[in-house]
Amino acid sequence: KTAAIASLGVAAASASFIEKETKLNQAFATYIAKYNKSYGTLEEFELRRDLFAAKEQGIQHHNAQNGSFTLEHNHMSDWTDAERKVLLGNRVAMKAAHTKAQVREMKSGPL
């Protein structure tokens, strides 16, 4: 009797896992189509899917809080932290260069 109950619990957990995976796969397929994504290898596809899944989990958690704003996916939802840092690093470098130019202009006066 206990084994039968345990079996039912495993079956229910498996069904729930499969349902979540199916929804995630459908969401990822929609994301790929929306942002015209393509991946060169199965390994890259799986990596990008895992990154998307982590973002999805964070988005769902945030949106469940019923805060003043909601989150959704964007074209960077399958990016690694390193890829995002390059983008942000470029912005920081551009801002720093812009700020240095302003300081030079203030020191030397208008051109």
VMD Tcl script that builds the backbone (N, CA, C; Angstrom):
set m [mol new atoms 333]
animate dup $m
set s [atomselect $m all]
$s set {name element resname resid chain x y z} {
  {N N LYS 1 A 0.832 -1.198 0.000}
  {CA C LYS 1 A 0.000 0.000 0.000}
  {C C LYS 1 A 0.875 1.260 0.000}
  {N N THR 2 A 1.897 1.284 0.837}
  {CA C THR 2 A 2.794 2.434 0.896}
  {C C THR 2 A 3.527 2.618 -0.428}
  {N N ALA 3 A 3.913 1.510 -1.048}
  {CA C ALA 3 A 4.617 1.578 -2.333}
  {C C ALA 3 A 3.699 2.155 -3.404}
  {N N ALA 4 A 2.425 1.794 -3.357}
  {CA C ALA 4 A 1.465 2.314 -4.332}
  {C C ALA 4 A 1.283 3.815 -4.153}
  {N N ILE 5 A 1.201 4.269 -2.936}
  {CA C ILE 5 A 1.053 5.701 -2.663}
  {C C ILE 5 A 2.312 6.447 -3.108}
  {N N ALA 6 A 3.472 5.882 -2.817}
  {CA C ALA 6 A 4.730 6.494 -3.247}
  {C C ALA 6 A 4.790 6.553 -4.766}
  {N N SER 7 A 4.318 5.491 -5.416}
  {CA C SER 7 A 4.295 5.449 -6.878}
  {C C SER 7 A 3.410 6.547 -7.441}
  {N N LEU 8 A 2.262 6.753 -6.827}
  {CA C LEU 8 A 1.366 7.815 -7.267}
  {C C LEU 8 A 2.013 9.180 -7.081}
  {N N GLY 9 A 2.730 9.370 -5.988}
  {CA C GLY 9 A 3.421 10.626 -5.734}
  {C C GLY 9 A 4.495 10.887 -6.775}
  {N N VAL 10 A 5.242 9.858 -7.135}
  {CA C VAL 10 A 6.280 9.997 -8.157}
  {C C VAL 10 A 5.641 10.301 -9.503}
  {N N ALA 11 A 4.543 9.623 -9.822}
  {CA C ALA 11 A 3.857 9.861 -11.093}
  {C C ALA 11 A 3.332 11.289 -11.167}
  {N N ALA 12 A 2.774 11.782 -10.075}
  {CA C ALA 12 A 2.254 13.154 -10.050}
  {C C ALA 12 A 3.398 14.155 -10.191}
  {N N ALA 13 A 4.492 13.908 -9.496}
  {CA C ALA 13 A 5.648 14.800 -9.597}
  {C C ALA 13 A 6.207 14.776 -11.009}
  {N N SER 14 A 6.257 13.603 -11.624}
  {CA C SER 14 A 6.752 13.481 -12.995}
  {C C SER 14 A 5.855 14.234 -13.960}
  {N N ALA 15 A 4.546 14.108 -13.778}
  {CA C ALA 15 A 3.601 14.804 -14.656}
  {C C ALA 15 A 3.758 16.313 -14.503}
  {N N SER 16 A 3.934 16.766 -13.277}
  {CA C SER 16 A 4.117 18.193 -13.029}
  {C C SER 16 A 5.408 18.683 -13.678}
  {N N PHE 17 A 6.488 17.909 -13.551}
  {CA C PHE 17 A 7.763 18.270 -14.157}
  {C C PHE 17 A 7.636 18.332 -15.672}
  {N N ILE 18 A 6.986 17.354 -16.258}
  {CA C ILE 18 A 6.816 17.317 -17.714}
  {C C ILE 18 A 5.992 18.508 -18.183}
  {N N GLU 19 A 4.948 18.849 -17.444}
  {CA C GLU 19 A 4.122 20.006 -17.798}
  {C C GLU 19 A 4.938 21.296 -17.750}
  {N N LYS 20 A 5.737 21.459 -16.701}
  {CA C LYS 20 A 6.575 22.662 -16.582}
  {C C LYS 20 A 7.601 22.716 -17.708}
  {N N GLU 21 A 8.216 21.579 -18.025}
  {CA C GLU 21 A 9.204 21.531 -19.102}
  {C C GLU 21 A 8.553 21.843 -20.452}
  {N N THR 22 A 7.353 21.345 -20.662}
  {CA C THR 22 A 6.636 21.610 -21.908}
  {C C THR 22 A 6.334 23.091 -22.044}
  {N N LYS 23 A 5.848 23.709 -20.968}
  {CA C LYS 23 A 5.560 25.150 -20.994}
  {C C LYS 23 A 6.830 25.948 -21.231}
  {N N LEU 24 A 7.912 25.544 -20.578}
  {CA C LEU 24 A 9.188 26.238 -20.754}
  {C C LEU 24 A 9.669 26.102 -22.198}
  {N N ASN 25 A 9.583 24.896 -22.743}
  {CA C ASN 25 A 10.014 24.681 -24.123}
  {C C ASN 25 A 9.176 25.496 -25.100}
  {N N GLN 26 A 7.889 25.597 -24.839}
  {CA C GLN 26 A 7.017 26.407 -25.699}
  {C C GLN 26 A 7.377 27.892 -25.589}
  {N N ALA 27 A 7.638 28.349 -24.381}
  {CA C ALA 27 A 8.015 29.748 -24.179}
  {C C ALA 27 A 9.353 30.036 -24.855}
  {N N PHE 28 A 10.286 29.098 -24.762}
  {CA C PHE 28 A 11.589 29.296 -25.384}
  {C C PHE 28 A 11.465 29.293 -26.910}
  {N N ALA 29 A 10.636 28.424 -27.448}
  {CA C ALA 29 A 10.409 28.401 -28.900}
  {C C ALA 29 A 9.803 29.727 -29.368}
  {N N THR 30 A 8.874 30.274 -28.605}
  {CA C THR 30 A 8.269 31.574 -28.930}
  {C C THR 30 A 9.325 32.675 -28.875}
  {N N TYR 31 A 10.174 32.625 -27.858}
  {CA C TYR 31 A 11.267 33.589 -27.695}
  {C C TYR 31 A 12.209 33.531 -28.901}
  {N N ILE 32 A 12.596 32.326 -29.297}
  {CA C ILE 32 A 13.505 32.152 -30.438}
  {C C ILE 32 A 12.899 32.771 -31.691}
  {N N ALA 33 A 11.620 32.517 -31.911}
  {CA C ALA 33 A 10.947 33.063 -33.098}
  {C C ALA 33 A 10.831 34.582 -33.013}
  {N N LYS 34 A 10.447 35.090 -31.850}
  {CA C LYS 34 A 10.243 36.530 -31.689}
  {C C LYS 34 A 11.523 37.322 -31.928}
  {N N TYR 35 A 12.633 36.818 -31.409}
  {CA C TYR 35 A 13.899 37.546 -31.509}
  {C C TYR 35 A 14.822 36.990 -32.599}
  {N N ASN 36 A 14.282 36.115 -33.453}
  {CA C ASN 36 A 15.021 35.567 -34.596}
  {C C ASN 36 A 16.367 34.984 -34.160}
  {N N LYS 37 A 16.327 34.163 -33.127}
  {CA C LYS 37 A 17.544 33.560 -32.586}
  {C C LYS 37 A 17.874 32.272 -33.331}
  {N N SER 38 A 19.149 31.965 -33.399}
  {CA C SER 38 A 19.595 30.664 -33.911}
  {C C SER 38 A 20.874 30.298 -33.178}
  {N N TYR 39 A 21.072 29.020 -33.000}
  {CA C TYR 39 A 22.218 28.522 -32.253}
  {C C TYR 39 A 22.944 27.495 -33.114}
  {N N GLY 40 A 24.276 27.543 -33.074}
  {CA C GLY 40 A 25.087 26.730 -33.964}
  {C C GLY 40 A 25.177 25.260 -33.603}
  {N N THR 41 A 25.015 24.950 -32.327}
  {CA C THR 41 A 25.156 23.559 -31.887}
  {C C THR 41 A 24.066 23.221 -30.881}
  {N N LEU 42 A 23.885 21.947 -30.659}
  {CA C LEU 42 A 22.939 21.498 -29.637}
  {C C LEU 42 A 23.387 21.975 -28.259}
  {N N GLU 43 A 24.703 21.962 -28.017}
  {CA C GLU 43 A 25.225 22.413 -26.733}
  {C C GLU 43 A 24.892 23.881 -26.485}
  {N N GLU 44 A 25.049 24.714 -27.519}
  {CA C GLU 44 A 24.708 26.126 -27.356}
  {C C GLU 44 A 23.207 26.294 -27.136}
  {N N PHE 45 A 22.409 25.539 -27.886}
  {CA C PHE 45 A 20.954 25.588 -27.709}
  {C C PHE 45 A 20.589 25.278 -26.259}
  {N N GLU 46 A 21.181 24.213 -25.724}
  {CA C GLU 46 A 20.872 23.810 -24.353}
  {C C GLU 46 A 21.341 24.856 -23.345}
  {N N LEU 47 A 22.520 25.440 -23.582}
  {CA C LEU 47 A 23.009 26.502 -22.709}
  {C C LEU 47 A 22.051 27.684 -22.723}
  {N N ARG 48 A 21.652 28.112 -23.913}
  {CA C ARG 48 A 20.759 29.270 -24.043}
  {C C ARG 48 A 19.392 28.972 -23.429}
  {N N ARG 49 A 18.922 27.740 -23.589}
  {CA C ARG 49 A 17.644 27.353 -22.988}
  {C C ARG 49 A 17.751 27.417 -21.461}
  {N N ASP 50 A 18.861 26.956 -20.914}
  {CA C ASP 50 A 19.053 26.992 -19.463}
  {C C ASP 50 A 19.124 28.433 -18.953}
  {N N LEU 51 A 19.801 29.301 -19.692}
  {CA C LEU 51 A 19.863 30.719 -19.312}
  {C C LEU 51 A 18.472 31.344 -19.359}
  {N N PHE 52 A 17.721 31.029 -20.412}
  {CA C PHE 52 A 16.346 31.512 -20.547}
  {C C PHE 52 A 15.496 31.003 -19.378}
  {N N ALA 53 A 15.670 29.736 -19.022}
  {CA C ALA 53 A 14.899 29.138 -17.927}
  {C C ALA 53 A 15.181 29.852 -16.607}
  {N N ALA 54 A 16.443 30.195 -16.373}
  {CA C ALA 54 A 16.790 30.915 -15.140}
  {C C ALA 54 A 16.139 32.295 -15.126}
  {N N LYS 55 A 16.160 32.974 -16.274}
  {CA C LYS 55 A 15.496 34.286 -16.364}
  {C C LYS 55 A 13.992 34.133 -16.151}
  {N N GLU 56 A 13.423 33.100 -16.749}
  {CA C GLU 56 A 11.980 32.848 -16.609}
  {C C GLU 56 A 11.610 32.672 -15.143}
  {N N GLN 57 A 12.416 31.923 -14.426}
  {CA C GLN 57 A 12.150 31.696 -13.008}
  {C C GLN 57 A 12.196 33.020 -12.237}
  {N N GLY 58 A 13.192 33.843 -12.523}
  {CA C GLY 58 A 13.290 35.151 -11.868}
  {C C GLY 58 A 12.128 36.062 -12.215}
  {N N ILE 59 A 11.723 36.040 -13.474}
  {CA C ILE 59 A 10.594 36.857 -13.922}
  {C C ILE 59 A 9.313 36.409 -13.224}
  {N N GLN 60 A 9.076 35.099 -13.189}
  {CA C GLN 60 A 7.870 34.575 -12.545}
  {C C GLN 60 A 7.855 34.921 -11.059}
  {N N HIS 61 A 9.002 34.789 -10.408}
  {CA C HIS 61 A 9.081 35.113 -8.981}
  {C C HIS 61 A 8.769 36.590 -8.747}
  {N N HIS 62 A 9.400 37.459 -9.538}
  {CA C HIS 62 A 9.157 38.897 -9.381}
  {C C HIS 62 A 7.694 39.239 -9.627}
  {N N ASN 63 A 7.148 38.743 -10.726}
  {CA C ASN 63 A 5.773 39.091 -11.095}
  {C C ASN 63 A 4.745 38.542 -10.115}
  {N N ALA 64 A 5.071 37.459 -9.414}
  {CA C ALA 64 A 4.158 36.892 -8.415}
  {C C ALA 64 A 4.052 37.791 -7.181}
  {N N GLN 65 A 4.992 38.719 -7.024}
  {CA C GLN 65 A 4.982 39.618 -5.868}
  {C C GLN 65 A 3.959 40.737 -6.009}
  {N N ASN 66 A 3.358 40.879 -7.200}
  {CA C ASN 66 A 2.364 41.921 -7.468}
  {C C ASN 66 A 2.889 43.312 -7.126}
  {N N GLY 67 A 4.093 43.594 -7.570}
  {CA C GLY 67 A 4.710 44.889 -7.323}
  {C C GLY 67 A 4.154 45.950 -8.256}
  {N N SER 68 A 4.833 47.068 -8.305}
  {CA C SER 68 A 4.361 48.194 -9.107}
  {C C SER 68 A 4.694 48.040 -10.588}
  {N N PHE 69 A 5.505 47.026 -10.930}
  {CA C PHE 69 A 5.820 46.781 -12.333}
  {C C PHE 69 A 6.027 45.290 -12.546}
  {N N THR 70 A 5.918 44.870 -13.778}
  {CA C THR 70 A 6.144 43.470 -14.120}
  {C C THR 70 A 7.352 43.372 -15.042}
  {N N LEU 71 A 7.960 42.214 -15.017}
  {CA C LEU 71 A 9.093 41.940 -15.883}
  {C C LEU 71 A 8.649 41.026 -17.012}
  {N N GLU 72 A 9.407 41.064 -18.113}
  {CA C GLU 72 A 9.187 40.128 -19.211}
  {C C GLU 72 A 10.523 39.902 -19.904}
  {N N HIS 73 A 10.540 38.940 -20.787}
  {CA C HIS 73 A 11.771 38.627 -21.502}
  {C C HIS 73 A 12.101 39.719 -22.512}
  {N N ASN 74 A 13.404 39.839 -22.808}
  {CA C ASN 74 A 13.858 40.708 -23.885}
  {C C ASN 74 A 14.930 39.961 -24.680}
  {N N HIS 75 A 15.554 40.624 -25.616}
  {CA C HIS 75 A 16.519 39.965 -26.489}
  {C C HIS 75 A 17.753 39.442 -25.747}
  {N N MET 76 A 17.934 39.828 -24.506}
  {CA C MET 76 A 19.088 39.377 -23.732}
  {C C MET 76 A 18.758 38.253 -22.753}
  {N N SER 77 A 17.582 37.688 -22.824}
  {CA C SER 77 A 17.179 36.657 -21.868}
  {C C SER 77 A 17.959 35.359 -22.006}
  {N N ASP 78 A 18.689 35.195 -23.087}
  {CA C ASP 78 A 19.519 33.993 -23.253}
  {C C ASP 78 A 21.006 34.323 -23.223}
  {N N TRP 79 A 21.349 35.498 -22.715}
  {CA C TRP 79 A 22.750 35.916 -22.641}
  {C C TRP 79 A 23.384 35.463 -21.335}
  {N N THR 80 A 24.677 35.252 -21.375}
  {CA C THR 80 A 25.436 34.943 -20.162}
  {C C THR 80 A 25.738 36.251 -19.420}
  {N N ASP 81 A 26.158 36.124 -18.172}
  {CA C ASP 81 A 26.565 37.313 -17.415}
  {C C ASP 81 A 27.720 38.015 -18.117}
  {N N ALA 82 A 28.657 37.243 -18.653}
  {CA C ALA 82 A 29.816 37.832 -19.335}
  {C C ALA 82 A 29.375 38.634 -20.555}
  {N N GLU 83 A 28.402 38.137 -21.296}
  {CA C GLU 83 A 27.906 38.865 -22.469}
  {C C GLU 83 A 27.242 40.180 -22.059}
  {N N ARG 84 A 26.472 40.148 -20.983}
  {CA C ARG 84 A 25.835 41.381 -20.505}
  {C C ARG 84 A 26.871 42.370 -19.985}
  {N N LYS 85 A 27.901 41.876 -19.324}
  {CA C LYS 85 A 28.935 42.754 -18.781}
  {C C LYS 85 A 29.683 43.471 -19.896}
  {N N VAL 86 A 29.891 42.800 -21.016}
  {CA C VAL 86 A 30.556 43.453 -22.147}
  {C C VAL 86 A 29.719 44.637 -22.605}
  {N N LEU 87 A 28.425 44.417 -22.733}
  {CA C LEU 87 A 27.533 45.501 -23.143}
  {C C LEU 87 A 27.563 46.630 -22.124}
  {N N LEU 88 A 27.430 46.304 -20.863}
  {CA C LEU 88 A 27.444 47.327 -19.821}
  {C C LEU 88 A 28.809 47.971 -19.710}
  {N N GLY 89 A 29.852 47.184 -19.891}
  {CA C GLY 89 A 31.204 47.722 -19.854}
  {C C GLY 89 A 31.414 48.754 -20.942}
  {N N ASN 90 A 30.880 48.495 -22.109}
  {CA C ASN 90 A 30.994 49.460 -23.193}
  {C C ASN 90 A 30.260 50.741 -22.842}
  {N N ARG 91 A 29.126 50.632 -22.234}
  {CA C ARG 91 A 28.369 51.821 -21.841}
  {C C ARG 91 A 29.116 52.609 -20.769}
  {N N VAL 92 A 29.693 51.889 -19.819}
  {CA C VAL 92 A 30.449 52.556 -18.760}
  {C C VAL 92 A 31.653 53.257 -19.372}
  {N N ALA 93 A 32.338 52.586 -20.293}
  {CA C ALA 93 A 33.504 53.197 -20.945}
  {C C ALA 93 A 33.085 54.434 -21.736}
  {N N MET 94 A 31.968 54.354 -22.445}
  {CA C MET 94 A 31.499 55.508 -23.214}
  {C C MET 94 A 31.131 56.654 -22.281}
  {N N LYS 95 A 30.465 56.344 -21.168}
  {CA C LYS 95 A 30.087 57.378 -20.207}
  {C C LYS 95 A 31.336 58.023 -19.609}
  {N N ALA 96 A 32.323 57.195 -19.285}
  {CA C ALA 96 A 33.564 57.726 -18.721}
  {C C ALA 96 A 34.260 58.634 -19.722}
  {N N ALA 97 A 34.296 58.238 -20.980}
  {CA C ALA 97 A 34.930 59.061 -22.014}
  {C C ALA 97 A 34.172 60.371 -22.173}
  {N N HIS 98 A 32.854 60.290 -22.140}
  {CA C HIS 98 A 32.029 61.493 -22.271}
  {C C HIS 98 A 32.272 62.424 -21.084}
  {N N THR 99 A 32.331 61.856 -19.890}
  {CA C THR 99 A 32.558 62.649 -18.689}
  {C C THR 99 A 33.940 63.305 -18.735}
  {N N LYS 100 A 34.962 62.572 -19.183}
  {CA C LYS 100 A 36.309 63.142 -19.284}
  {C C LYS 100 A 36.324 64.303 -20.267}
  {N N ALA 101 A 35.592 64.160 -21.371}
  {CA C ALA 101 A 35.527 65.243 -22.356}
  {C C ALA 101 A 34.862 66.468 -21.746}
  {N N GLN 102 A 33.814 66.260 -20.934}
  {CA C GLN 102 A 33.144 67.389 -20.284}
  {C C GLN 102 A 34.073 68.075 -19.300}
  {N N VAL 103 A 34.854 67.302 -18.560}
  {CA C VAL 103 A 35.790 67.876 -17.588}
  {C C VAL 103 A 36.846 68.691 -18.322}
  {N N ARG 104 A 37.384 68.158 -19.428}
  {CA C ARG 104 A 38.377 68.907 -20.194}
  {C C ARG 104 A 37.795 70.217 -20.720}
  {N N GLU 105 A 36.521 70.140 -21.184}
  {CA C GLU 105 A 35.881 71.348 -21.712}
  {C C GLU 105 A 35.684 72.372 -20.604}
  {N N MET 106 A 35.274 71.906 -19.412}
  {CA C MET 106 A 35.070 72.847 -18.312}
  {C C MET 106 A 36.384 73.490 -17.898}
  {N N LYS 107 A 37.475 72.729 -17.932}
  {CA C LYS 107 A 38.772 73.270 -17.532}
  {C C LYS 107 A 39.302 74.260 -18.551}
  {N N SER 108 A 39.084 73.979 -19.846}
  {CA C SER 108 A 39.642 74.827 -20.882}
  {C C SER 108 A 38.676 75.890 -21.364}
  {N N GLY 109 A 37.434 75.780 -20.960}
  {CA C GLY 109 A 36.423 76.720 -21.425}
  {C C GLY 109 A 35.833 76.256 -22.749}
  {N N PRO 110 A 34.749 76.884 -23.164}
  {CA C PRO 110 A 34.099 76.467 -24.409}
  {C C PRO 110 A 35.033 76.669 -25.591}
  {N N LEU 111 A 34.836 75.811 -26.588}
  {CA C LEU 111 A 35.670 75.881 -27.793}
  {C C LEU 111 A 35.353 77.044 -28.647}
}
mol reanalyze $m
mol bondsrecalc $m
mol representation Tube
mol addrep $m
